[in-house]
Amino acid sequence: MATEALAIDGGELSYELRGAGDPVVRLHGGGLDGRTWDAEVALLEGDHTVIRFDARNHGRSSTASATFSYYDDLRQLLTGLGITRASLVGLSLGARTSIDFALAPAPGTW
């Protein structure tokens, strides 16, 4: 997995962006990392921009040094990549992150 890193509040997320087309974000389960999605990325990258990343405290991403939320890390990643709309596909922790992200109010809308 050829990865890049994006600085986020209090840390860094390791991610990979492949392919072209409508964006799809693959979110791994707890105790795993973005490599979980190797086969699916290979299938999707012909028609989609596929984004996979290692959640904080997983894989090549930084370890948390302060309170954080996985869904806010996802928001920061998408914002940093300039992605305003994407399909989210998650397993376990990744599914929870996707749901929390979808339900969270947009920043500045309180």
N, C-alpha and C positions, 0 to 999 in steps of 0.2 A: 504494500500500500504506500504509494508516494504521497506523503502528507505535507501539509503546511500548518502553520500555527497562527491563531488569531488571539491577540490580547483582549481580555475581557476584564470586568471589574474583579480585582483580586486574584487574577490567574491567567491561564492560557488554555485554549482549546485546540487540540490537534484534529485536523479535518482533511478530507479529500473531496475534490470536486471533479466529476468525470462526465463526459458526454455532452449532448446538446438537446434542448427541447424543454418541455414543461418540467419544472423542478420537482424532485421527489427526495425527501429527507428520510434516511433510514436511521432509526434510533435503537441501539442495542439494549439488551437486558443487563441487570445488575451482575457484577462480577465478570462481565464480558467486555469486548471493545468492538470497534467498527469492523474488524475482520469477520465478524459474525455474518456479514452480508456479502462476502466475496462472490458467491454464485449469483445472487440477485443483482448485484451491481453489473456483472458481466452481461446479464440478460437485458437490463434496463438502459444501459448507457447508449445504445443505438438510437433510442427515441426520446430520451429524457436527460436532463441535467441531474445527475445523482449526487447528492451530498450525504456523506456519512462522516461521523465524528466520534471521538472518544469523549464520553461525558466526563465531567470533572471527577477526579479520584479513580479514573479508569484509564487503561492503556497509556498512551503518550501524553494525555492532558495533565495539567497540574493538579496537585493535591490541594484541597481546600485549606485556606489559612484563616478564613472567617466564615460567617454565616452566608449561605448562598442558596439559590433554588435552581434546580435543573431546568425548569421552564424558562427562567430568566436568562440562563446561559444560552438556551436555544434562541431566544429572542435576540440576544446580542450577536450570536453567530449569524443569523439571517440578516440582521441589520448591517453587520460588518461586510457581508457578501453582497449587499444591495438587493436581496431577494424579498419581495413584498408579498408573494403568494406562493405556496408550495403544498404538495400533498405530504402528509406525515404518516410514516409507517413505523410502528414501534413494537418491540417485544418486551413484555414485563415492565421493567423500569422505564424503558423507552415508550411504551404505551401510556404509562402514567404521566410521563413528561408531556406527551402529545396532548392528552386530555387536559392537564393543568394549563398548558399553553393556550389551548382553545378557549378555556373558561376564564382565564385571567383578563382583567380589564387592560386595555392598551395603556401604555405609559402616558401620564398626563391627563387621563380621563376620569379621575376620581371626582 
